[in-house]
């Protein structure tokens, strides 16, 4: 098991470069199998989630050549094989192979996906989309079998603007016959990045980034060169760290409008932040105005940032609240933050934070990816040393987080026990 030790209360100065977006990469890697020739993708973050997906690509027979932060994939050698749970359970995004293999071969057999325990996370909307396109779905001891004699375009309404369902339906529809319309589609920047990738391969997708996406099926998709957008959640996490311990901390390789819900909230709370074209510079403040957050689909406040953001509320002079509207179990970090001295109450999907309070180092456990990020933020401001266990969760989604923090002055060590 891996753990992290952090000695808190050190200012961080210098620059942090943001890596490619995890939530784009984990869709685009499976999507590459739709191409008939080589695909080159750059700015892929080196995290365990992308490692797991490259492993599945190789298991299926693709040739995968990884250099630092880029990958060349030869999909032409792929066979359509059952994906067992030893691969599918490693992460939630393994389910993108459903849309990609269905779109390419009209047949897919895959065990259930894995992923964080932040909620039930059903995939009923993904399956509804596949069925609308003409697929039949059966379940056999813990595996999905999805088969279509023919995939035909359809009008699909999503009851929830689901990121995963929107992407998975796009993957299944790009080679279908005719036109597909996805209504109430998710509008996250990663959706646009995936649609751009597919269009670079020859797909005909319009409307990505709006609530209606239109896909005109084509005969074939060819390999392309594609760049992953910067990771807005990584950028937001380091921005929150800067608001707490930054001393002229520069965070660059960002798309500022992708984290506007966070930066405008920080400005409202009194943050000292300068926003440039592809960077921001942030200085810590000893005190912030209290605030109320409600997580929403993009462009609202991202659910993936509410957990690290909650640590900042310890520095607000007054009562703040966070309401989580996307996932039903995304407060597992709160008991760990209380062990470090935060004063928090919670009922159902709303948490109340009583500031200001000083945090003390303690032994804590990461329960999911962004909960782990929240514990790193808390450890950086706590008095004394904090030990965080189960940090494998964190290494899934933050490329080089130990090195990036060390390079700007954090006293942080990764240990294997
Ligand atoms: C993606 O998860 C991200 N993961 C999540 O990031 C992110 O929090 C989430 O989108 C929301 O932005 C990846 O991209 C790999 P959803 P996804 O489908 O696609 C319900 C992180 O920390 N729902 O938009 O699973 C679902 O249960 C991760 O990087 C259904 O009910 O999210 C949830 O309550 C965590 N049926 C809500 O919709 C479905 O078929 C939104 O889920 C699909 C979803």
Boltz pocket constraint, residues with backbone or C-beta under 6 A from the ligand:
constraints:
  - pocket:
      binder: B
      contacts: [[A, 22], [A, 23], [A, 26], [A, 92], [A, 93], [A, 116], [A, 119], [A, 120], [A, 121], [A, 122], [A, 123], [A, 124], [A, 125], [A, 126], [A, 127], [A, 160], [A, 161], [A, 162], [A, 163], [A, 164], [A, 165], [A, 186], [A, 188], [A, 233], [A, 303], [A, 304], [A, 325], [A, 326], [A, 327], [A, 328], [A, 369], [A, 370], [A, 397]]
      max_distance: 6.0
